[in-house]
Amino acid sequence: MDSATRDRGRVEELCTGEARGQKHYWAESIFSALLIMLDSAVQHGGRTFAVRSRRQRSEKVRDAASARINSTP
C-alpha cells in the first residue's frame, strides 16, 4: 500500500469516526483530515516549501536571539 492510499484511508476513518471507535465532532474530523492532506502534500511535492519555511523559522529565531543579546545592558 502506498502512502497516498494509506493517507486517504486515514482521512476516511477520521471523517466517519472509525479511527477511535467513536463519533467525532465534525469540525475536529475535517481539521484532522486537512492536516493529513497538507502533510501528505508537503511530503510528496512541497519539499522546497518545507525547507524554505524551516530556514525562515531558524532565521527568525537567530535574529530574535541576537536582538535579545544586543539589547541586554
Buried (B, 14 or more C-beta within 10 A) or exposed (E): EEEEEEBBEBBEBBBEBEBEEEEBEEEEBBEBBEEBBEEBEBEEEBEEEEEEEEEEEEEEEEEEEEEEEEEEE
